[in-house]
Amino acid sequence: MINMIKNVFCLIGLFLFYNNIIAQDVIDKVDLFICTEGDHGQLDPSATVPWGMIKVGPDTDPGNQSGYNYSATKLKGFSHNRIGGVGCRGAGGNLRVLPGIGMHTKESYSFDKSKEKASPAYYSTVFSNNIKVELTATNNTAFHRYTFPASDSAFLSFNLTSSFATFINVSKTMISKQDFAVSVSAKNVCDVGRYETHFYVRCSKEPFHKIDSSGSVVFYFSTVKDEIVDLTVTTSTISQQDAKQEWEFTAKDLKFNDALKQGQKQWSDVLSRIEVEGKEEYEILFYTHLYHTLLNPVRSENRNKEFKGTNGQLYTSQGYVHFNSWSMWDNFRNKFSLYSLIFPEISTDICHSLVDLYKFGKPFWSGYLEPVPTVRTEHSIVTLLDFYRRGINDFNAELVYNSMCSEITNISENSPDKKLEISYDYWALSEFARLLNKPEDQIFFHDKAMEYKNTWKKVFLTMDEKSDIMHAKGLYEGTVWQYRWHVQFDIEGLVNLFGSKDNYTNQLEYFFDKHLYNHGNQPDIHVPFMFNYSAKPWLTQKWVNKILTKDMYQYYGTHHKWDKPYYGRIYKSEPAGYIPEMDDDEGTMSSWFVLSSMGLYPVEVGKPVFQLTSPIFDKVVMHVGNGKTFEIITKNFDDEIFYIKDININGSNINRLVINQKEITNGGKLIIELSDIPNRNLGQNK
């Protein structure tokens, strides 16, 4: 019996050891420097936890929209919040801390690029004056660890007015020699609206001198060789007092290494929800981009489950975690459909938070009383419908139905692209009306959605010399060619507008063959999968594989068509990880890679299905909740073997290129056999 017990404990130990190795392997496959070079993603290697409100990281000189540029060799310091890859000048960058020696006279200092390190929940570098910097974080607190050389004039400088977007105001409260609190307000992305956030700062070492001016605070110390000075910065959406209380309850007794271990475990837990096996480069790209999808929105409540609404009032969440910081115009296209598969519990919290937006005053873009840096919130109706249809329906749609109806009447439709955009919202609202048994509303909103056809016939049916001009006819960040496919809610109707499926197919082929497709921005990123609805569905497999793995031409930035095209990979495992001007937009472009590389994509957001294509991994295992897994096995994959020969789900062959959400979340196995020639019969029985 004793030997049996020993064997059991031995097996348990081996199991825990094995799982710890797998978790660490997942972290090791995340390269935080991918997409941090210049305008090739606009991301950063900040230390944070999944959906963390604190994103403490380096602000380089020069920087980019999230503060960091990989090619820079100087640092302005380390700020505590940011949004990744959202264009304009970004938002956040508040309360920047800069360590130094001597008089604080410079705005930036050189650092040793060869000693810079970053991994999930950790960032480290060494300045040219041998000050070592290490950063980690919990959801609300940044942990700084500075290792100083011997000095009579070591310092920590706090820039209270630092901000990526326009700075508005700061107020501070000096508490003692070692701590203080500040409240900062600044503009949001593209200088739309504003936010206010609060910080409590605590230093482990009492300074011998402190400079307190209107825009900065400087602590001076005497240090011995390799002396460590710890700093904690706790944030709150509510008040300075609440930030201090958060520190007392959640961070006061937490050491740097313990916070780091907690953060690493959190990342291990969420990243290992999907296991992939295949080419090492593709695994690195997969886990890095999966990481990027889990940075926003952020958990924006305190330990008492209190949060501030966009109306500035204080509320208490009832049984869910409150989220904030949105980029819905981008994210509605794919990210939250991915969440519904592998993060059902987070998806439920996000739904409740979106409902809160409607209850407490939802702005179209950013409001003027935002609690954290944010972007924009349109297409929340489509997102809520998509969650609802995919089984994330533990929220009261009836409660916010009237607010959604009111919102849609205030959305502009004075340009062709806006007409297509609002038609998607009208369609989603008509579906909510049907689900809530409101037949008259359902008919009314459905008819409003179908009005897109009049605009489409007038603007998008016949192509001319102006159809390839960015912003032509008042379009936002795209061409007529790129926007004409943005009718995902009525693809059958769209095909009919072309006159025949053959003409639809020919036009789609022309779009790609003539390099009119733009993967650097969002309006047409679903279009490679639109071949699944054509007479040549195998071309989805060709073009998605090309975007994922091969060199190709791209002619477009965000606002202009380039005189000289880019030719190369779109997704690369290097700091210039995207094509020029390609923003990640809070994980939208990363979500495209994650989903497409698994062979899935939610073209018809609002309907509980994914389009199928050929994966680039030999094996994918998704942990979809309730102890269930869904496996995707790819046979014969090679970079040059990407056409689907045969599809088998749970032992049965199928002749379709679409899979239902429940087929995945119920658990099972999808086997996709590939060939170097297309199966021209597959997917033709729609």
URGIRA-V726835 format. One line per field, one symbol per residue. ss: DSSP state (a for helix, b for strand, c for the rest). A space follows every 10 residues. Layout:
BEGIN
ss: ???
END
This chain:
BEGIN
ss: caaaaaaaaa aaaaaaaaaa aaaaaaaacc cccccccccc ccccccbccc cccccbbbbb cccccccccc cccbbbbbbc cbcccccccc cbcccbbbbb bcccccccbb bcaaacbbbc cbbbbbbccc cbbbbbbccc bbbbbbbbcc bbbbbbbbbc ccccccbbbb bbbbccccbb bbbbbbbcaa accbbbbbbb bbbcccccbb bbcccbbbbb bbbcccbbbb bbbbbbccca aaaaaaaaaa accccaaaaa aaaaaaaaaa accbbbbcca aaaaaaaaaa aaaccccbbc cccccbbbcc cccbbbcccc ccbbccbaaa acccaaaaaa aacaaaaaaa aaaaaaaaaa cccccccccb cccccbccca aaaaaaaaac ccccccaaaa aaaaaaaacc cccccaaaaa aaaaaaaaaa aaaaacccaa aaaaaaaaaa caaaaaaaaa cccccccccc caaaccccca aaaccccaaa aaaaaaaccc aaaaaaaaaa aaaccccccc ccccccaaaa aaaccccaaa aaaaaaaaac cbbbbbcccc bbbbbbbbcc cccccccccc cccccccaaa aaaaaaaccb bcccccccbb bbccccccbb bbbbbccbbb bbbbbccbcc bcbbbbbbbc cbbbcccbbb aaaaaccbbb bbbbbccccc cccccc
END
